[in-house]
Amino acid sequence: MESAAIRRAPPLPGFIQLGLIGLLILLAAIAWLVTGDQMSGMDAGPGTDPGTLGFFLGVWVVMMAAMMFPSIAPMVTMHVRIQEARRAKGQSAPVGATTLFVGGYLVSWAAAGLFGYGVYQLGKALTGDTFAWHNAGPELAGGIIVLAAIYQLTPMKDVCLRHCRSPFMFLMEHWRPGRLGALEVGIRHGAWCVGCCWGLMAALFALGIMSIGWMAFVAALIAAEKLLPWRVATSRAIAALLLVLGLAVAITPSSVPGLTLPDSPQAMKAMDSMNGGSMDSMGTKQGGSKNNGSMGSMQDKSMKGDSKGQGGMK
């Protein structure tokens, strides 16, 4: 039986295990550098326009590699361990299966990013200026973060987190042989990870999706709850932290360290940089950002009209 073969999978040699973890950390570091280059000067605070779909999706997938690769190292190591055990027994263990497993994981997060992008655009179209920063923007941003805090304490969060923290049990239950099987298992693992972390990602949208600082903050929370041995205590501590942060953003946003206020000179500089048609890392010209959406910056009507006319980041 497949499960019996998985149970008997011997530990990987130490140098292979360290090499795998080192490779994931290296890839994450490269992704951080690429993300930092792509996002440079683009943090306009809560409600930062994510740009066109193509631009956002490219940035989002690289972001996920940067944020998630360190925390999925135990799962990847276990997948390689099982592949090596199968290969030693003469069973099917195709080359590249683990790479497809990681690729499937990113597919799930790409789908989650598309969903988040759609929610943002739909909300902006339906609400207009209702949640502009100078209207109900702080309350919306803070409310999203408080919702993420509440989700940390739900049974669904606990179930998803246990799947993410138990590589052996997850692969025992979901293992599929072959390359397509590895891709499918990666997608399944990614789906559980989305279920575990969607609240934290929603909080990142609320704090500023183009902020490297908040991206690092959320990545640290994700790594802590997946890797630290105190699962319940860590999850509750993160919930308390998010609750305090959400209330602070809603009530006294200017007191939150590292938060770019959409009506601040820093945010205006970021908007000017995007409107100026700077070149992204792929050599594509970035046009103006739509600034009149949810939690948008305080700009006069003429500037909003110009931004609409430019049609987002081209």
Secondary structure in CASP SS format (residue, H / E / C, confidence):
PFRMAT SS
TARGET T0000
AUTHOR 0000-0000-0000
METHOD secondary structure of the structure
MODEL  1
M C 1.00
E H 1.00
S H 1.00
A H 1.00
A H 1.00
I H 1.00
R H 1.00
R C 1.00
A C 1.00
P C 1.00
P C 1.00
L C 1.00
P C 1.00
G H 1.00
F H 1.00
I H 1.00
Q H 1.00
L H 1.00
G H 1.00
L H 1.00
I H 1.00
G H 1.00
L H 1.00
L H 1.00
I H 1.00
L H 1.00
L H 1.00
A H 1.00
A H 1.00
I H 1.00
A H 1.00
W H 1.00
L H 1.00
V H 1.00
T H 1.00
G H 1.00
D H 1.00
Q H 1.00
M H 1.00
S C 1.00
G C 1.00
M C 1.00
D C 1.00
A C 1.00
G C 1.00
P C 1.00
G C 1.00
T C 1.00
D C 1.00
P C 1.00
G C 1.00
T C 1.00
L H 1.00
G H 1.00
F H 1.00
F H 1.00
L H 1.00
G H 1.00
V H 1.00
W H 1.00
V H 1.00
V H 1.00
M H 1.00
M H 1.00
A H 1.00
A H 1.00
M H 1.00
M H 1.00
F C 1.00
P C 1.00
S C 1.00
I C 1.00
A H 1.00
P H 1.00
M H 1.00
V H 1.00
T H 1.00
M H 1.00
H H 1.00
V H 1.00
R H 1.00
I H 1.00
Q H 1.00
E H 1.00
A H 1.00
R H 1.00
R H 1.00
A H 1.00
K C 1.00
G C 1.00
Q C 1.00
S C 1.00
A C 1.00
P C 1.00
V C 1.00
G C 1.00
A H 1.00
T H 1.00
T H 1.00
L H 1.00
F H 1.00
V H 1.00
G H 1.00
G H 1.00
Y H 1.00
L H 1.00
V H 1.00
S H 1.00
W H 1.00
A H 1.00
A H 1.00
A H 1.00
G H 1.00
L H 1.00
F H 1.00
G H 1.00
Y H 1.00
G H 1.00
V H 1.00
Y H 1.00
Q H 1.00
L H 1.00
G H 1.00
K H 1.00
A H 1.00
L H 1.00
T H 1.00
G C 1.00
D C 1.00
T C 1.00
F C 1.00
A C 1.00
W C 1.00
H C 1.00
N C 1.00
A C 1.00
G H 1.00
P H 1.00
E H 1.00
L H 1.00
A H 1.00
G H 1.00
G H 1.00
I H 1.00
I H 1.00
V H 1.00
L H 1.00
A H 1.00
A H 1.00
I H 1.00
Y H 1.00
Q C 1.00
L C 1.00
T C 1.00
P H 1.00
M H 1.00
K H 1.00
D H 1.00
V H 1.00
C H 1.00
L H 1.00
R H 1.00
H H 1.00
C H 1.00
R H 1.00
S C 1.00
P H 1.00
F H 1.00
M H 1.00
F H 1.00
L H 1.00
M H 1.00
E H 1.00
H H 1.00
W C 1.00
R C 1.00
P C 1.00
G H 1.00
R H 1.00
L H 1.00
G H 1.00
A H 1.00
L H 1.00
E H 1.00
V H 1.00
G H 1.00
I H 1.00
R H 1.00
H H 1.00
G H 1.00
A H 1.00
W H 1.00
C H 1.00
V H 1.00
G H 1.00
C H 1.00
C H 1.00
W H 1.00
G H 1.00
L H 1.00
M H 1.00
A H 1.00
A H 1.00
L H 1.00
F H 1.00
A H 1.00
L H 1.00
G H 1.00
I C 1.00
M C 1.00
S C 1.00
I H 1.00
G H 1.00
W H 1.00
M H 1.00
A H 1.00
F H 1.00
V H 1.00
A H 1.00
A H 1.00
L H 1.00
I H 1.00
A H 1.00
A H 1.00
E H 1.00
K H 1.00
L H 1.00
L C 1.00
P C 1.00
W C 1.00
R H 1.00
V H 1.00
A H 1.00
T H 1.00
S H 1.00
R H 1.00
A H 1.00
I H 1.00
A H 1.00
A H 1.00
L H 1.00
L H 1.00
L H 1.00
V H 1.00
L H 1.00
G H 1.00
L H 1.00
A H 1.00
V H 1.00
A H 1.00
I H 1.00
T C 1.00
P H 1.00
S H 1.00
S H 1.00
V C 1.00
P C 1.00
G C 1.00
L C 1.00
T C 1.00
L C 1.00
P C 1.00
D C 1.00
S C 1.00
P H 1.00
Q H 1.00
A H 1.00
M H 1.00
K H 1.00
A H 1.00
M H 1.00
D H 1.00
S H 1.00
M H 1.00
N H 1.00
G C 1.00
G C 1.00
S C 1.00
M E 1.00
D C 1.00
S C 1.00
M C 1.00
G C 1.00
T C 1.00
K E 1.00
Q C 1.00
G C 1.00
G C 1.00
S C 1.00
K C 1.00
N C 1.00
N C 1.00
G C 1.00
S C 1.00
M C 1.00
G C 1.00
S C 1.00
M C 1.00
Q C 1.00
D C 1.00
K H 1.00
S H 1.00
M H 1.00
K H 1.00
G H 1.00
D H 1.00
S H 1.00
K H 1.00
G H 1.00
Q H 1.00
G C 1.00
G C 1.00
M C 1.00
K C 1.00
END
